[in-house]
Amino acid sequence: MPKTLCDKIWDAHEIDDGLIYIDLHLVHEVTSPQAFDGLRLAGRSVRRPDRTLATADHNVPTDGTPAARLIADKLSRIQVETLERNCEEFGVPIYSLGSDRQGIVHVIGPELGVTQPGMTIVCGDSHTSTHGAFGALAFGIGTSEVEHVLATQTMVQKRPKTMRINYSGELGTGVGAKDLILATIGRLGTGGMAGHAVEYAGETIRGLSMENRMTVCNMTIEGGGRAGMVAPDDTTFEWIEGRPAASADFAAAVTQWRELATDDGADFESEVDIDAAAISPMVTWGTNPGQVVEVTERVPDPAEWGDGKSDREVAARALAYMGLEPGTPISEVTLDRVFIGSCTNSRISDLREAAAIVAGRKVASSVRAMVVPGSQQVSIQAQKEGLDEIFTAAGFEWRTAGCSMCLGMNPDILEEGERCASTSNRNFEGRQGKGGRTHLVSPKMAAAAAIEGRFVDVRSWS
Amino acid sequence: MKSVRVVEGGVAFLDRADVDTDQIIPKQFLKRVERTGFGEFLFYDWIRDGEIELEANPILVAGRNFGCGSSREHAPWALEDFGFQAIVAPSFADIFFNNCTKIGLLPVTLDEDPCRALAAAGSGRIDLETQTVAWDGAEASFEIDPEVKHRLLNGLDDIGVTLQRAEAIDAFEASGRADRAPVTTAL
């Protein structure tokens, strides 16, 4: 019987009915301390420290603070130091502040090559779906499950339903992976993928780089999806080859990975077709990622938004929070802040795209703009290429690796009422700081917005 | 985990759809390394700004897609610590739903009309054994995965249950099926 990519991975990892083996468990400081405490209380150990990897990302300041003990915020310092102590005690490898491998957990996994096709991967973070870009089955989990995986290297799970989204056509100039996934969530809604492992397929996806596939899979959770995946191909294999964790017998690994793609004729519970050529640069106007329009459109009238009373009510509240009037052209929305970073868009290709836009230009005087590389390795590479100088010459702040302003758990936050163009993944109320107003966009759109001080259509902007 | 069988009493109503976990427990409270004491920070901004009022009743009725966004288990911890024992909504985000079942906070999926009727009644009784919700002489039934139900009814510790299957995990590892994954300690 023909099988989907998801089913193949599931079958290869099902130990027993509803119990699957986990190949890689990524750990960070925010969702793990209570799990390690639980282990200690029960006298349990970490079953497979050699399949576990930790880093500090959510809490870390991005001002170059070189060690956990030097973090100024007391609670953040305690949390990162607690992670370091827990990893020491339980034998878990960790790249904390001060390591040149530290960075956002979903950036460093692929970067080190520990994220590989056919694996099951979990992390106490909803954006774990990012790793699915490599043809892995990757879930975000809560702290009780973190403890469960630490203790047993397994997860109690039901096989997810499967959905395939088929993209056809080529993305237009200036339109990127971020626009593709925002347009998809806009169409399906924030609960449209609920309960499903979503396979992104079709010629458009085949044409995307690994970084771009990660951007797409990363935001699966914003559509409510359990996991996002892309079948591995030569693009995937070339990306992994030569990375620190790549197999010594790489050719043999590739031979196995080639078997993973969904078989012809395999059944999905749900299939959607999307014309990628028709996608425009997207800008969110509301307080969830499904509240999104094309850059050439206007802020919608809540009375005409979505289907049903709930959607209209949510839209009306969102507009009030965002301080926007229906009918305002998106291109007239002015900005106070620009953030380029997060596990969605902080990889080297994201920074290259943004740098190409800002090169030789100046950030608008009304805007404070920052670039936060996703990892120390991204930062090192960007500096080799001189991207940091392009950004700083334009007036951007060049920061050190971390989650930064994506979630405001560190000093990088919006002030009350500030409006931000952000390459991150969530425009929820208060996400980037209490009262802060977030508009999600691609790195190119964020870079151009920083220069103009308002949103512009990068396709016609020069 | 404590067991859940019947949740009975007053209903609090949060008449909003797509409530995300950033609202349930804002990020600044995730820096704590303890598992308890999150209740006072529940819906911190919304309650402090006077946008909503919530009574610490046993039952919370909420809108569709409740608990979307971040995987933070701090959200169910805060709801439970505040006093809720069950949450009734037309739909839940997957990870949030899962997280609730891990701590004995009962998530109940009911259509929007019965949700509103239960909220209007102001009190109700949820029986997990019979999978029914009763209020004001009316009743609705709900679906729940049999295994999740079993664990909730018996207050079973997930890890303990899985460790009873340790032999199967050992056998899986011995079969070599787990050997292909990269070794993180060798980097």
HADDOCK unambig.tbl for C-alpha pairs under 7 A between the chains (distance, minus, plus):
assign (segid A and resid 15 and name CA) (segid B and resid 168 and name CA) 6.53 0.50 0.50
assign (segid A and resid 15 and name CA) (segid B and resid 169 and name CA) 6.57 0.50 0.50
assign (segid A and resid 15 and name CA) (segid B and resid 172 and name CA) 6.28 0.50 0.50
assign (segid A and resid 23 and name CA) (segid B and resid 178 and name CA) 6.78 0.50 0.50
assign (segid A and resid 23 and name CA) (segid B and resid 181 and name CA) 5.77 0.50 0.50
assign (segid A and resid 30 and name CA) (segid B and resid 30 and name CA) 6.54 0.50 0.50
assign (segid A and resid 30 and name CA) (segid B and resid 31 and name CA) 6.53 0.50 0.50
assign (segid A and resid 31 and name CA) (segid B and resid 72 and name CA) 6.86 0.50 0.50
assign (segid A and resid 33 and name CA) (segid B and resid 33 and name CA) 5.47 0.50 0.50
assign (segid A and resid 34 and name CA) (segid B and resid 33 and name CA) 6.21 0.50 0.50
assign (segid A and resid 34 and name CA) (segid B and resid 34 and name CA) 6.04 0.50 0.50
assign (segid A and resid 34 and name CA) (segid B and resid 35 and name CA) 6.01 0.50 0.50
assign (segid A and resid 50 and name CA) (segid B and resid 183 and name CA) 5.26 0.50 0.50
assign (segid A and resid 50 and name CA) (segid B and resid 184 and name CA) 5.00 0.50 0.50
assign (segid A and resid 50 and name CA) (segid B and resid 185 and name CA) 4.94 0.50 0.50
assign (segid A and resid 51 and name CA) (segid B and resid 183 and name CA) 5.86 0.50 0.50
assign (segid A and resid 51 and name CA) (segid B and resid 184 and name CA) 5.59 0.50 0.50
assign (segid A and resid 52 and name CA) (segid B and resid 184 and name CA) 6.30 0.50 0.50
assign (segid A and resid 53 and name CA) (segid B and resid 184 and name CA) 6.20 0.50 0.50
assign (segid A and resid 75 and name CA) (segid B and resid 31 and name CA) 5.84 0.50 0.50
assign (segid A and resid 75 and name CA) (segid B and resid 32 and name CA) 6.90 0.50 0.50
assign (segid A and resid 76 and name CA) (segid B and resid 31 and name CA) 6.09 0.50 0.50
assign (segid A and resid 79 and name CA) (segid B and resid 31 and name CA) 6.40 0.50 0.50
assign (segid A and resid 79 and name CA) (segid B and resid 33 and name CA) 6.43 0.50 0.50
assign (segid A and resid 93 and name CA) (segid B and resid 184 and name CA) 6.89 0.50 0.50
assign (segid A and resid 93 and name CA) (segid B and resid 185 and name CA) 5.91 0.50 0.50
assign (segid A and resid 114 and name CA) (segid B and resid 182 and name CA) 5.74 0.50 0.50
assign (segid A and resid 119 and name CA) (segid B and resid 181 and name CA) 6.99 0.50 0.50
assign (segid A and resid 124 and name CA) (segid B and resid 71 and name CA) 6.70 0.50 0.50
assign (segid A and resid 125 and name CA) (segid B and resid 70 and name CA) 6.81 0.50 0.50
assign (segid A and resid 125 and name CA) (segid B and resid 71 and name CA) 5.50 0.50 0.50
assign (segid A and resid 126 and name CA) (segid B and resid 70 and name CA) 5.39 0.50 0.50
assign (segid A and resid 126 and name CA) (segid B and resid 71 and name CA) 4.97 0.50 0.50
assign (segid A and resid 140 and name CA) (segid B and resid 71 and name CA) 6.44 0.50 0.50
assign (segid A and resid 141 and name CA) (segid B and resid 71 and name CA) 6.01 0.50 0.50
assign (segid A and resid 141 and name CA) (segid B and resid 95 and name CA) 6.42 0.50 0.50
assign (segid A and resid 142 and name CA) (segid B and resid 71 and name CA) 5.50 0.50 0.50
assign (segid A and resid 142 and name CA) (segid B and resid 72 and name CA) 5.91 0.50 0.50
assign (segid A and resid 142 and name CA) (segid B and resid 73 and name CA) 5.12 0.50 0.50
assign (segid A and resid 142 and name CA) (segid B and resid 99 and name CA) 5.82 0.50 0.50
assign (segid A and resid 143 and name CA) (segid B and resid 73 and name CA) 5.83 0.50 0.50
assign (segid A and resid 144 and name CA) (segid B and resid 102 and name CA) 6.45 0.50 0.50
assign (segid A and resid 148 and name CA) (segid B and resid 159 and name CA) 5.51 0.50 0.50
assign (segid A and resid 191 and name CA) (segid B and resid 65 and name CA) 6.44 0.50 0.50
assign (segid A and resid 194 and name CA) (segid B and resid 93 and name CA) 6.93 0.50 0.50
assign (segid A and resid 194 and name CA) (segid B and resid 94 and name CA) 6.74 0.50 0.50
assign (segid A and resid 195 and name CA) (segid B and resid 94 and name CA) 6.30 0.50 0.50
assign (segid A and resid 221 and name CA) (segid B and resid 69 and name CA) 6.99 0.50 0.50
assign (segid A and resid 222 and name CA) (segid B and resid 69 and name CA) 6.54 0.50 0.50
assign (segid A and resid 224 and name CA) (segid B and resid 93 and name CA) 6.44 0.50 0.50
assign (segid A and resid 226 and name CA) (segid B and resid 94 and name CA) 6.99 0.50 0.50
assign (segid A and resid 244 and name CA) (segid B and resid 187 and name CA) 6.39 0.50 0.50
assign (segid A and resid 245 and name CA) (segid B and resid 182 and name CA) 6.03 0.50 0.50
assign (segid A and resid 245 and name CA) (segid B and resid 187 and name CA) 6.45 0.50 0.50
assign (segid A and resid 310 and name CA) (segid B and resid 17 and name CA) 6.14 0.50 0.50
assign (segid A and resid 314 and name CA) (segid B and resid 17 and name CA) 6.67 0.50 0.50
assign (segid A and resid 408 and name CA) (segid B and resid 27 and name CA) 6.93 0.50 0.50
assign (segid A and resid 409 and name CA) (segid B and resid 27 and name CA) 5.93 0.50 0.50
assign (segid A and resid 409 and name CA) (segid B and resid 28 and name CA) 5.94 0.50 0.50
assign (segid A and resid 431 and name CA) (segid B and resid 22 and name CA) 6.57 0.50 0.50
